[in-house]
């Protein structure tokens, strides 16, 4: 019995040593230094190459760069505007080269017609998305602003509810946290930075939101922090009424857009009715008039 136990322990030790040795050898052969992550970190510290920005025409005073900066901030996208604009223009150039190269290859017979008609729509779709990115960003910015406006209305309603309470403003804002969703991360970060420097926390909060509602809310909170009085709550009610008016205006705009879409959709059956039922009779009438001509 002791001999069997001794052999079992010996085999177990040998098995463990073998597994550890094989794992170490595989790790030594397959492990690679994280050079790509290190390079990307160094690139973020250095910033994008200046020759690329100059070639893409991303000057600091250009109107396109300023508009993209406002749109990206309003959409909550944390990307350097110059890098975004340079990448967009580079993609447009690449799409044009790809489309031209594919068309030339198809003309010379190097690419089959089936492959040509499969590649060109994909390139065209990518080019359209990149070209009309401003409209898409603007639409998303309006959607995000509307959601932020609704959440800020809920927060301000709670602050008005706590009017007269002895709670500190930070405590009141903490109790408003459950009413946020889209701005919860930025709101929580603002509250975490509050006791380090409240003014800087509010400044960074409105910069992270990037919307006019965030700016007015931050300024109202700054006034309330300095002096919490009836006048400040009256100003808070005015801002709240302004937000509600903005929501009603956005609803009216969506209704008007929906009415235009419904008008276009209602015109499609009429168009098909004319094409299917009336147009053949018009053609037959034209043929009859041509026959009757002397």
CORJO-V935742 format. One record per backbone hydrogen bond with DSSP energy under -1.0 kcal/mol. CO is the residue of the C=O (numbers start at 1). NH is the residue of the N-H. If there is no record, write none. Layout:
# CORJO-V935742
{{CO | NH} {CO | NH}}
This chain:
# CORJO-V935742
{{1 | 5} {2 | 6} {3 | 7} {4 | 8} {5 | 9} {6 | 10} {7 | 11} {8 | 12} {9 | 13} {10 | 14} {11 | 15} {12 | 16} {13 | 17} {14 | 18} {15 | 19} {16 | 20} {17 | 21} {18 | 22} {19 | 23} {20 | 24} {21 | 25} {22 | 26} {23 | 27} {24 | 28} {25 | 29} {26 | 30} {27 | 31} {33 | 35} {34 | 38} {35 | 39} {36 | 40} {37 | 41} {38 | 42} {39 | 43} {40 | 44} {41 | 45} {42 | 46} {43 | 47} {49 | 53} {50 | 54} {51 | 55} {52 | 56} {53 | 58} {57 | 59} {59 | 62} {62 | 66} {63 | 67} {64 | 68} {65 | 69} {66 | 70} {67 | 71} {68 | 72} {69 | 73} {70 | 74} {71 | 75} {72 | 77} {77 | 79} {80 | 84} {81 | 85} {82 | 86} {83 | 87} {84 | 88} {85 | 89} {86 | 90} {87 | 91} {88 | 92} {89 | 93} {90 | 94} {91 | 95} {92 | 96} {93 | 97} {94 | 98} {95 | 99} {96 | 100} {97 | 101} {98 | 102} {99 | 103} {100 | 104} {101 | 105} {102 | 106} {103 | 107} {104 | 108} {105 | 110} {105 | 111} {112 | 116} {113 | 117} {114 | 118} {115 | 119} {116 | 120} {119 | 123} {120 | 124} {121 | 125} {122 | 126} {123 | 127} {124 | 128} {125 | 129} {126 | 130} {127 | 131} {128 | 132} {132 | 136} {133 | 137} {134 | 138} {135 | 139} {136 | 140} {137 | 141} {138 | 142} {139 | 143} {140 | 144} {141 | 145} {142 | 146} {143 | 147} {144 | 148} {145 | 149} {146 | 150} {147 | 151} {148 | 152} {149 | 153} {150 | 154} {151 | 155} {152 | 156} {153 | 157} {154 | 158} {155 | 159} {156 | 160} {157 | 161} {158 | 162} {160 | 163} {162 | 165} {168 | 172} {169 | 173} {170 | 174} {171 | 175} {174 | 177} {176 | 179} {177 | 180} {183 | 187} {184 | 188} {185 | 189} {186 | 190} {187 | 191} {188 | 192} {189 | 193} {193 | 197} {197 | 201} {198 | 202} {199 | 203} {200 | 204} {201 | 205} {202 | 206} {203 | 207} {204 | 208} {205 | 209} {206 | 210} {211 | 215} {212 | 216} {213 | 217} {214 | 218} {215 | 219} {216 | 220} {217 | 221} {218 | 222} {219 | 223} {220 | 224} {221 | 225} {222 | 226} {223 | 227} {229 | 233} {230 | 234} {231 | 235} {232 | 236} {233 | 237} {234 | 238} {235 | 239} {236 | 240} {237 | 241} {238 | 242} {239 | 243} {240 | 244} {241 | 245} {242 | 246} {243 | 247} {244 | 248} {245 | 249} {246 | 250} {247 | 251} {248 | 252} {249 | 253} {250 | 254} {251 | 255} {252 | 256} {253 | 257} {254 | 258} {255 | 259} {256 | 260} {257 | 261} {258 | 262} {259 | 263} {260 | 264} {261 | 265} {262 | 266} {263 | 267} {267 | 271} {268 | 272} {269 | 273} {270 | 274} {271 | 275} {272 | 276} {273 | 277} {273 | 278} {274 | 279} {278 | 282} {279 | 283} {280 | 284} {281 | 285} {282 | 286} {283 | 287} {284 | 288} {285 | 289} {286 | 290} {287 | 291} {288 | 292}}
